Amino acid sequence: MAFSPGNLLIVGAGFSWNAGLPLASSFTRDLLNLHGLNLDGPSSKQVKFIRQFVDQVFGEGVSRTANDWPELEDIFTLVDLSANTGHHLGPMHSAADLRVVRRAVIVRMVRMLSQAYHRRQRDPDTNWEMLERLFTSFDTTTTAVLSMNWDTVFERGVARAQSIRKVDYQCYASALTFDKGALSARRLTGDTLHILKPHGSVNWLYCDACRETFWVSPSDTERVAQTLFGRRDWDAVLRGTKIKRPKVLSPACPHCESESLGTRFATFSYRKALDFPMHAASWRQAEQYLKTTVDWVFIGYSMPAADFEFKHLLKRVQLTEKVRPKITVITGGGDADATISRFTKFFGDVSGERTFFTNGLDSLALEHLAKLEVLRA
């Protein structure tokens, strides 16, 4: 039987910030942070490889600090426009080179997000505790989640708080587990978390041969990173050094047995690649949930300009459904008032209830979520 939630919880980077992950505005700084890395190790060389690309393309060869970098949307958009059409970006960077750069940035982000999460888990603060309260009471029978993030903060939280490890991503993804570098089916029972991730997820793998999508436990993201960045990629990064190439995994696809597993992220880009099967399925289900749920609850989502496809979907559903959605916005930080202003201007005077919280995920916000039956009372 198809899941029919009464509420839709829409989470953005501000939600995951409560778990210690960086906001988009500080992604670059954390991406380049070498703290805890061996300065002569492969990960540090990977960061240097990314730096060299940005210095060459955006700094005319002059070294630049994180503060001097362009927006990640600009970097990914330029890379994708060239790489996806088979063209060079300037005389030095072929389409093949650009794909290595893209994979290097993505893999570095996967590891950076995991490291940030574990640091906060070891040293929890008030924001983490509020998340724990949400995860402990979150009602998977009444509410679906639409995550605009790649991270697995929600899946990890519900698994930890309620021992719910069965996830339905609504994109026909099959559950797998790593076993000595190979992949095998993972059977899960019990309650189910229904979560959509229209921009992809760090625990997904996609087969370029048979076009099947798979997901692994959120704790296996390091193995996903080892799968995404292959031997040739490391050869490009470590060229001219004597550093030993780190561990690389090349598991066969469980469906077609080819060694063609990778992933597909809708990266920080103004031209997101959303025409892959799992993205298309996620967007279709997102539209269905938006049409049928009474309450749209936004937590930590600031409506960035790059998400124009999603904003178009929100507006289209809002205007065409006879019953207008009730909208809750939970935001915080120094940009809270600006975020509320964007929501107010975007949704306009179309009838429907509006509830705003500007102090983040606090006790008042959690009480409101309990009234909506997003949380069990």
Secondary structure by P-SEA (a helix, b strand, c coil): ccccccbbbbbccccccccccccccaaaaaaacccccccccaaaaaaaaaaaaaaaaccccccccccccccaaaaaaaaaaaaaacccccccccaaaaaaaaaaaaaaaaaaaaaaaaaaaacccaaaaaaaaaaaacccccbbbbbccccaaaaaaaaaaccccccccccbbbbbbbcccbbbbbbbbcbbbbbbbccccccbbbbcccbbbbbccccaaaaaaaaaccaaaaaaaaccccccccccccccccccccccccccccccccccccccaaaaaaaaaaaaaaacccbbbbccccccccaaaaaaaaaaaaaccccccbbbbbbbccaaaaaaaaaaaaacccbbbbbbbcccccaaaaaaaaaaccccc
